[in-house]
């Protein structure tokens, strides 16, 4: 039986795969928004017998044509050190055959980052530098692990914060190792920065759109999410 290993950054992203019956669900590991942990976990999945590795979750938009909820099926990811990891062409084609013709789905390159890319200016610059339409913190790490293990690799991401949306700096980093928000720290920060409350509400709405898109894609692709 073919085994698929999936890496997410957040617990809410992992939960999107609950649309797949438990007994058929792929093996999922949550990296807690940590690139080094994502690579280590992906390597473990490959060593445990997974025959393909998928980076699955939300992303930050890098171009104006990627609104919240838009889905990226990535052809490659450019790591922070400049390395480029190509995804599996055959796997991408299978995913594209099922969901790639839908409105809101883009086949394009991703950028990898070691930390959250928070400002519109930084997002725009990264998009131009890498010719990528979105950024996340796990995909390049999964790509590196897949290359080392010699297994196929894919990226399916949905935009949660568009290129023109700035993320409040004090919010960043408040994610536990298991991928859950540290609500106590976030509430404490909000007490000090109450003017950022509207931005957090927008971020929650945008993230919800992205998670709905991920659930939809997972439901359509099924247990192997396009892996042959």
BELZI-V66712 format. One line per field, one symbol per residue. ss: DSSP state (a for helix, b for strand, c for the rest). phi: phi as a letter, one per 40 degrees, with the letter a starting at -180 (. if undefined). burial: I if it has 9 or more other C-alpha atoms within 8 Angstrom, else O. Layout:
ss = ???
phi = ???
burial = ???
This chain:
ss = cccbbbbbccaaaaaaaaaccaaaccbbbbccccaaaaaaaaaaaaaccccbbbbbbbbbbcccccccccbbbbbbbbcccccbbbccaaaaaaaaaaacccccbbbbbbbbcccccccaaaaaaaaaaacccbbbccaaaaaaaaaaaccbbbbbbbbbbcccccccaaacccbcccccbcaaaaaaaaaacaaaaaaaaaaaaaaaaaaaaaaaaaaaaccccccc
phi = .cbbbbbbcbcccdccccccddcbcccbbbcgfbcccdcccccccccchccabbcbicaccbbccbcdgcbbbccabccdcgcbbccccccdccccccbccccgbbcacbbbacaccbbdcccccccccbfbbababbcccccccccccgbcaabbbbcbbccccccddcccgcbcccgcccccccccccccbcccddcccccccccccccccccccccccgdcfgcc
burial = OOIIIIIIIIIIIIOIIIOIOOOOIIIIIIIIIIIOIIIIIIIOIIOOOIIIIIIIIIIIIIIIOIIIIIIIIIIIIIIIOOOOIIIIOOIIOIIIOIIIOOOOIIIIIIIIIOOOIIIIOIIIOIIOOIOIIIIIIIIIIIIIIIIOIOIIIIIIIIIIIIIOOOIIOOIOOIIIOIIIOIOOOIOOIIOOOOOIIOIOOOIOOIIIIIIIIIIOIIIOIIIIOIOO
